[in-house]
Amino acid sequence: MRIILAIDIIGGKCVRLTKGDFNTKKVYNEDPLEIAKQVEESGLKYLHLVDLDGAKNKRLENLSVLETIANNTKLTIDYGGGVRSREDLILAFNAGASQVTAGSIAVNEPHLFIEWLSQFGNEKIILGADFIDRKVSAAGWLENSDKEITGFISDYVSKGVKYVICTDIGRDGMLQGPSVNIYREILNTVRVNLIASGGVSSLNDVKAMRDAGCEGTIVGKAFYEGKVSLKELAELC
């Protein structure tokens, strides 16, 4: 299982939110590149970079952060937040993203998401499937839909999706454990590379994700709050 370190960006700074609430913003580092270099030095290889400004404002806001990290590390970066057009995708890939996560477009403009999947391929486009109370959310978790999470993922897998980042918003940033049962339920329903996110508080949580069959696990606040170290995560890999 891949372990992926999350860097969420607001105003060019590395931050974390609780349950996606922008009012809970906490800045952990003024320079995201510093965190990215720590990740690389630990031996971890993957970074989940989220432009929270972009997600909220529905346009790319922190592309320069992606470019800086890509130009100064060898990390494999997936990028999300504010991607609304084919031109945005190209900008993100040209700035150094290996993959782009699209969530809001998948919820609100499925025909466009399918076009991207066809044009760029399922190795490059990740389905963002974030949920609360089993219902999918969009626009930086500010908009709720009536789409049930398992059916939402299953439908897109039937259309060619290979990778899904799935976050339980109600657990994100809470350090109270991930929704292992829901991830296991999804994987019992559909064959997909599921990257689980939200609630990780310890190495045991990471191991639980692995045992549930997740292809990857995103770790964020647990690292920033000192619950797990990059060295421990790298050794687990």
BELPELIN-V863150 format. One line per field, one symbol per residue. psi: psi as a letter, one per 20 degrees, with the letter a starting at -180 (. if undefined). A space follows every 50 residues. Layout:
# BELPELIN-V863150
psi: ???
This chain:
# BELPELIN-V863150
psi: ppppppopppkjqorqrpkjohijppphpinhhgghhggghiiqiqpoop nhggggilqphkhhggggghijrjqoppprojoirhhgggggghijphqp pogghhghmhhgghgggghiqiihppponqqpkjpqralkjipqrjppgg hgggghhijiphpppopohiipjikjqrmghghggghihqoqnpoqqoip irhhgghhgghijphqpppehhghjjhqqhggghhh.
